[in-house]
């Protein structure tokens, strides 16, 4: 009798890449790409895998990974879209949004 295959990993293979890119994106967003005294940027070490989204062209889909980051007291939600290519982390898009009430 064959053993059942192991359950799929709860952690997406591109999670470490999303954390690394989250730090880079938050630094770019806040510092506007300018060198100098950069504030402390904190990135959570947990990555949430969201439902895949359809690619803009073709029939493909993108995996969506969500990472949260912080500068001072501000919170930022970042989402990274990865092509569904086995054994590869091909970034196809990204977004950053401050979690605040502007009104």
N, C-alpha and C positions, 0 to 999 in steps of 0.2 A: 504494500500500500504506500503510495507516494504521500509525502508531507505536503500540506497546503503551502502555497507560496506566501512569503512574508507580506504583511500589510504594507501599503505604500507609505513612504516616509511622510510625517506630518510637516516637516520642514522642506520648503521648496529649495531646489538645488541652487537657485540664483539668489537666495536670501543674503548670503554674505556680500555679494556684489551690490545688492540694493542698499545695504547699510553703508557700504563704502561710497556709493554714488550719492546717497542722502547727505553725507557730510560735505561732499564736494558741491552739490547743488545748493545747499543752505549757505555755504560760504560765498558762492557766486552770487546768490540772490541778495544776501545782506550787504556784502562788500562791493557789489557792482564790479567785481573783477579787479578792484584796485588794491595794491599792496598797502600795508600799513598795520596799524594796531587793530587786529581782528578780535572781536569779542569771542568769548568762549561759546563754542557750539557743542551741544550735546545731542546725540542720536540714541534713541532706544535700541536695545539689542534684540527686540522682538520684531518679527516681520509677519504681517497678516497677509495671507493669500486670499484675494477676492475672486469673484467669478470672472472667467475670461471674457474678453470683449472681441467683437468682430473686427478684423482688419479693414481699413478703408478701401482697399482694393483686393480683389480675389476672394477666395473662400476660406482663407486662413483665420486664425484667432490668436490673440495675445494673452499671455498670463499677466495678471495684474498683482503687483506686490505693493503693500502699503507700509510706509515707515513714518514714524513721528520724530520730529526734531525740535530743539529748543534753543533760543538765544535770549538771554536775560529772562524775562517773564513771558515772552511770546512763544506760542506753540505753532508749529507748522506741520501740516499733513502733506506727505509726498507720496506720489504713486508712480511706479515704474512699470512700463509695459514691455514685456519680453516676448520675442517670437517663440513659438512652440517648436523648437528644434531640439531633438534629443542631444544630451551631453554638450550643450552650448548655452551661453547666456548672452543672447544678442538683444541689446537694448533697442527698442523701436520708438519709444516715446517716454516723456516724463512730465509731471505737473507738480507744482508746489502751491499751497494755499495756506494763508495764515488763518488760524482758528480764532477769530475774534469777531466782535460785533462792531462794525464801523458806524453804526447809527446811535 
